[in-house]
Amino acid sequence: MAIPDYLENTVKDYADQAKAAYSAPINTGTFTGRQFVAGEDPLQTQAINMAQQGVGSYSPYLQAAQAAQRTGAGQLGLAGQTLGGAYGALGQAGSALGGVGGTINQAGSTLGRAGSALGQAGSAYGGMGQFQAAGAGAAQGAANIAGGAAGMTGPNAYKQFMSPYQQQVIDATLAEYDKQGAAGAQQIKDSAISSGNFGGGREGAQLGEYQANRLADRAALQGSMLERGFGQANQLAQQNFANQGDLFGMQQGLGGMASNLFNQQGQMGAAQQGLAGAQQSLANAQLGRGTAMQNLAQSQLGRGQAIQGLSAAQQGLAGAYGNQINQQFGLSDFQRQGMGQDISALGSMGAIRQGLNQAQLTADQQAARTGAYEPYGRLTQFGNVLTGLGGGYAGQQYQDPGSGGSPFQTALGTATGLAGLYGKIFG
């Protein structure tokens, strides 16, 4: 197709410009490279350092618990040896009673003491009721807590933890987004007026495409904010359920303590019964023994009871060391949970700041890329105009290679993703 005479000079000028523009290489280093990647935020560095320092922080508590366990085991061993001595002393008393010959009056006196011991055994058994009732009360408390925790589960458990201001934040954000969208549409109309295409099909196509993209981005922004609000509420609901579980465990522990007291009271009654039986045996032996042998037998019995008391004290000390072990484990869990929450908070805030920094770098990268390709866009538009004036068909509309998603939307998605990642690792 021949070039009209009135366009010949213009076409030659266009060819010279195109040759100069397309023969010069593009310096891609101005809009590519690591300088457009946001670095690690100081808060993220602090969270990572804290996590590294926390590795193995439970060791001192574990070592203290192991030391207490070894000491408690030693005390139980001493208690066993002491009980062996008590059995030896009681055996000596029995031997002495075997050789005692006494009067019936002395035997009756000893039987009276046996009756007193039986009375004490009955009192000990009578006191078991209060500890049994305490254990039942603790069990009922644990059941009540479990019932309350059950009401905090299910698909609607998160609703009571939703922020009352979430809808206001969403409305304000979407209103600002719509305001920006209206400004962008006005720019398209202004451009159409300045180019002489106002009211034409090209303006309508541009406005339609722009509005469609804006609606999709608006829906994505709204969905992101709703999803984040749900995630936070669901996490709070899970934490509340875990707290209820801790209370349930503590209540069960109280029930276990009451059960131990109940068993100890029963053991005390059994010991009193055993003592009464020993005294009855002594009384039977005193039927054939004298007063001197009777005193010797009583002395041996007293020594056995004293050794039994020492053994009980050693058993109590071993139990105290057992409680110390549980306390060390509790301190270790509390220390690690607190550190995990601090690490998660620092990591989340650092991720938000890193996302905003990345959005700024991405905007700079897009601006540099647009500037590098701007001459090609002008030549393309110029060529389309010349083609239309010469009676030909215009080529494809030039697309800015630097256009992309909103930097603010990119930052919001990045920060949300990184914050969720820190919560899963250290939460």
LOTORKE-238222 format. One record per residue (C-alpha): residue in three letters; x, y, z negated. Coordinates in steps of 0.001 Angstrom, whole numbers, padded with zeros to 6 digits, always signed. Layout:
BEGIN
alaXYZ/...
//
This chain:
BEGIN
met+000000+000000+000000/ala+001513+003371+001061/ile+002129+006080-001514/pro+000189+009294-000829/asp+002386+012240+000092/tyr+001253+014331-002837/leu+002393+011582-005248/glu+005717+010694-003598/asn+007893+013036-005696/thr+006030+012112-008855/val+006489+008383-008220/lys+010224+008868-007574/asp+010501+010793-010834/tyr+008644+007969-012626/ala+011025+005397-011086/asp+014062+007359-012271/gln+012655+007596-015785/ala+011769+003906-015858/lys+015250+002932-014666/ala+016895+005095-017328/ala+014621+003827-020085/tyr+014641+000099-019272/ser+018368-000068-018513/ala+019291+001232-021980/pro+019355-001575-024623/ile+017175-001270-027725/asn+019053-001043-031009/thr+017074-003642-032930/gly+019188-003054-036010/thr+017137+000057-036748/phe+014001-001985-037536/thr+015261-005482-038404/gly+017531-006939-041050/arg+017719-007554-044783/gln+017397-003845-045580/phe+013631-004216-045072/val+013291-007014-047698/ala+012512-005861-051242/gly+015030-007054-053808/glu+014406-008644-057171/asp+012721-006273-059641/pro+014526-005611-062976/leu+011523-006961-064857/gln+011768-010198-062873/thr+015470-010396-063703/gln+014667-009868-067379/ala+012016-012615-067251/ile+014446-015065-065596/asn+017207-014294-068105/met+014774-014741-070991/ala+013622-018087-069560/gln+017253-019274-069259/gln+017980-018207-072831/gly+014883-020065-074035/val+016060-023423-072619/gly+016886-025657-075577/ser+015723-023045-078148/tyr+013785-025772-079914/ser+017008-027654-080818/pro+017579-025932-084226/tyr+014035-026813-085298/leu+014431-030387-084087/gln+017754-030756-085914/ala+016222-029365-089116/ala+013304-031826-088772/gln+015731-034722-088245/ala+017730-033712-091336/ala+014539-033551-093400/gln+013513-036961-092048/arg+016834-038515-093084/thr+016604-036955-096551/gly+012994-038124-096972/ala+013968-041658-095932/gly+016740-041599-098557/gln+014265-040548-101227/leu+011919-043380-100269/gly+014850-045784-100575/leu+015630-044481-104052/ala+011952-044833-104977/gly+012071-048498-103912/gln+015176-049107-106006/thr+013564-047382-108982/leu+010467-049535-108673/gly+012767-052571-108697/gly+014173-051340-112000/ala+010626-050918-113324/tyr+009802-054509-112417/gly+012996-055622-114213/ala+012060-053668-117345/leu+008547-055104-117328/gly+010028-058567-116902/gln+012227-058049-119955/ala+009154-056929-121891/gly+007363-060088-120856/ser+010298-062200-122011/ala+010311-060474-125349/leu+006562-060968-125709/gly+007010-064620-124871/gly+009034-065039-128047/val+006845-062887-130286/gly+004896-064558-133022/gly+002624-062288-134907/thr-000698-061951-136586/ile-004187-061700-135115/asn-004475-058132-136478/gln-001472-057036-134426/ala-003006-058723-131374/gly-006299-056884-131997/ser-004467-053549-132198/thr-002819-054223-128875/leu-006146-055209-127312/gly-007562-051867-128492/arg-004838-050052-126592/ala-005673-052163-123554/gly-009265-050992-123806/ser-008094-047351-123819/ala-006032-047969-120700/leu-009068-049451-118992/gly-011030-046334-119942/gln-008369-044174-118339/ala-008521-046352-115224/gly-012280-045760-115079/ser-011750-041995-115308/ala-009243-042162-112473/tyr-011685-044082-110297/gly-014441-041596-111177/gly-012317-038698-109894/met-012065-040292-106454/gly-015542-039035-105538/gln-014567-035362-105266/phe-011713-036152-102855/gln-013996-038390-100823/ala-016531-035555-100544/ala-013774-033110-099544/gly-012639-035468-096787/ala-016209-035788-095495/gly-016584-031976-095509/ala-013367-031556-093518/ala-014546-034168-090998/gln-017867-032316-090614/gly-015967-029034-090096/ala-013893-030666-087358/ala-017080-031952-085716/asn-018604-028430-085810/ile-015487-026967-084172/ala-015554-029677-081496/gly-019205-028899-080828/gly-018421-025183-080462/ala-015552-025952-078091/ala-017863-028094-075953/gly-020035-025021-075360/met-017014-023204-073887/thr-016566-025612-070966/gly-018322-025999-067629/pro-018631-023843-064479/asn-020038-020801-066366/ala-017492-020681-069222/tyr-015516-017876-067556/lys-018466-015407-067354/gln-018202-014087-070922/phe-014565-013139-070231/met-015218-011162-067006/ser-014222-007470-067184/pro-017271-005157-067477/tyr-015458-002603-065305/gln-014591-004933-062412/gln-017461-003809-060180/gln-016592-000135-060776/val-012995-000772-059719/ile-014151-002673-056606/asp-016629+000086-055656/ala-014000+002826-056061/thr-011420+000896-054013/leu-013877+000127-051202/ala-015080+003739-051151/glu-011507+004964-050657/tyr-010989+002286-048001/asp-014147+003431-046150/lys-013003+007056-046377/gln-009716+006147-044701/gly-011594+004141-042069/ala-013767+007132-041186/ala-010666+009266-040737/gly-009164+006654-038378/ala-012341+006555-036279/gln-012328+010331-036028/gln-008744+010200-034749/ile-009847+007848-031942/lys-012648+010255-031003/asp-010297+013235-031074/ser-007845+011371-028854/ala-010622+010545-026407/ile-011658+014218-026220/ser-008093+015366-025645/ser-007578+012779-022880/gly-010923+013521-021177/asn-012437+010108-021981/phe-014974+011245-024587/gly-018103+009141-024375/gly-016505+006719-021941/gly-016260+002936-022074/arg-012626+003015-023195/glu-013510+005104-026255/gly-016338+002726-027121/ala-014081-000310-026794/gln-011433+001262-028993/leu-013988+002234-031633/gly-015554-001252-031565/glu-012222-002993-031986/tyr-011205-000575-034740/gln-014452-001036-036675/ala-014259-004843-036358/asn-010721-004872-037749/arg-011727-002514-040552/leu-014680-004726-041550/ala-012476-007821-041640/asp-009828-006048-043737/arg-012516-004661-046042/ala-013977-008117-046641/ala-010502-009516-047324/leu-009763-006697-049809/gln-013046-007219-051640/gly-012554-011016-051746/ser-009031-010570-053127/met-010218-008343-055988/leu-013103-010710-056840/glu-010788-013721-056787/arg-008285-011996-059071/gly-011009-011023-061556/phe-012308-014607-061603/gly-008808-016001-062096/gln-008143-013737-065086/ala-011483-014571-066707/asn-010982-018307-066129/gln-007506-018133-067707/leu-008911-016368-070806/ala-011652-019016-071080/gln-009061-021800-070953/gln-006957-020066-073645/asn-010015-019722-075897/phe-010806-023417-075440/ala-007203-024291-076368/asn-007499-022152-079532/gln-010606-024105-080510/gly-008614-027299-080041/asp-005907-025995-082401/leu-008544-025202-085053/phe-009955-028696-084602/gly-006492-030187-085239/met-006013-028088-088394/gln-009419-029154-089714/gln-008540-032791-089094/gly-005279-032218-090984/leu-007245-030975-094011/gly-009372-034103-093829/gly-006211-036224-093798/met-004875-034460-096906/ala-008134-035114-098749/ser-007953-038761-097681/asn-004396-039010-099046/leu-005514-037548-102381/phe-008359-040074-102458/asn-005900-042937-101927/gln-003502-041595-104567/gln-006326-041360-107102/gly-007220-044975-106349/gln-003577-045982-106817/met-003554-044205-110170/gly-006618-046193-111255/ala-004968-049436-110096/ala-001833-048552-112063/gln-003945-047939-115156/gln-005615-051295-114664/gly-002224-052939-114271/leu-001037-051322-117482/ala-004124-052566-119282/gly-003430-056081-118005/ala+000163-055895-119253/gln-001041-054757-122677/gln-003555-057585-122804/ser-000749-060024-122044/leu+001305-058442-124793/ala-001585-058857-127222/asn-001860-062556-126376/ala+001869-062961-126931/gln+001711-061123-130283/leu-000482-063907-131676/gly+002667-065973-132230/arg+005240-063223-132886/gly+006207-060822-135668/thr+006128-057027-135943/ala+009814-056614-135038/met+009455-058468-131709/gln+006264-056534-131033/asn+008174-053206-131330/leu+010831-054512-128978/ala+008196-055466-126421/gln+006539-052034-126658/ser+009908-050375-126085/gln+010457-052418-122933/leu+006993-051535-121643/gly+007594-047798-122256/arg+010840-047964-120322/gly+009081-049590-117358/gln+006397-046852-117336/ala+009041-044110-117424/ile+010811-045673-114456/gln+007492-045903-112614/gly+006970-042166-113201/leu+010410-041432-111792/ser+009606-043516-108733/ala+006343-041596-108199/ala+008237-038299-108399/gln+010711-039521-105793/gln+007835-040536-103535/gly+006346-037036-103890/leu+009676-035499-102924/ala+009786-037694-099818/gly+006287-036458-098918/ala+007440-032835-099278/tyr+010221-033520-096776/gly+007588-034922-094419/asn+005643-031635-094659/gln+008848-029738-093898/ile+009250-031792-090700/asn+005744-030775-089550/gln+006452-027105-090325/gln+009650-027167-088246/phe+007755-028613-085287/gly+005049-025939-085696/leu+007628-023118-085716/ser+009256-024548-082583/asp+005925-024651-080701/phe+005010-021095-081774/gln+008421-019724-080713/arg+008230-021334-077255/gln+004612-020264-076679/gly+005389-016642-077569/met+008444-016615-075288/gly+006413-018140-072457/gln+003800-015362-072725/asp+006495-012648-072682/ile+008168-014211-069631/ser+004845-014461-067788/ala+003982-010794-068525/leu+007406-009506-067398/gly+007337-011654-064270/ser+003831-010483-063319/met+004653-006778-063731/gly+007913-007221-061825/ala+006061-008981-059009/ile+003631-006050-058692/arg+006456-003509-058480/gln+008364-005689-056013/gly+005237-005957-053825/leu+004810-002157-053753/asn+008486-001715-052844/gln+008103-004286-050061/ala+005094-002372-048705/gln+007171+000822-048505/leu+010016-001002-046713/thr+007538-002590-044302/ala+006051+000833-043505/asp+009553+002165-042784/gln+010250-000839-040555/gln+007031-000305-038601/ala+007846+003389-038120/ala+011353+002564-036823/arg+009995-000082-034424/thr+007329+002296-033119/gly+009959+004983-032500/ala+012189+002539-030603/tyr+009393+001420-028261/glu+007759+004840-027863/pro+009473+005658-024489/tyr+008165+002399-023001/gly+004655+003271-024105/arg+004795+006693-022449/leu+006136+005195-019200/thr+003413+002551-019221/gln+000697+005155-019686/phe+002323+007358-016985/gly+002450+004414-014559/asn-001210+003557-015164/val-002178+007162-014402/leu-000147+007182-011170/thr-001660+003858-010098/gly-005157+005195-010655/leu-004424+008388-008704/gly-003042+006322-005792/gly-006181+004229-005560/gly-004767+001096-007197/tyr-005701-000816-010359/ala-004175+000233-013670/gly-002071-002307-015554/gln-002628-003662-019087/gln-003070-001033-021784/tyr+000134-000507-023774/gln+000079-002012-027306/asp+002249-000506-030042/pro+004584-003346-031226/gly+004891-001658-034584/ser+001188-001869-035467/gly+000249-004470-038043/gly-001581-004994-041283/ser-001951-002288-043887/pro+001218-001961-046049/phe-001057-001451-049076/gln-002907-004693-048305/thr+000418-006500-047808/ala+001691-005221-051171/leu-001536-006227-052897/gly-001343-009779-051495/thr+002355-010127-052353/ala+001953-008866-055916/thr-001083-011083-056535/gly+000705-014177-055229/leu+003919-013595-057216/ala+002047-012758-060408/gly+000070-015999-060101/leu+003309-017930-059541/tyr+004887-016539-062750/gly+001737-017370-064689/lys+001842-021030-063537/ile+005542-021432-064357/phe+005707-019678-067748/gly+002033-019276-068770/
//
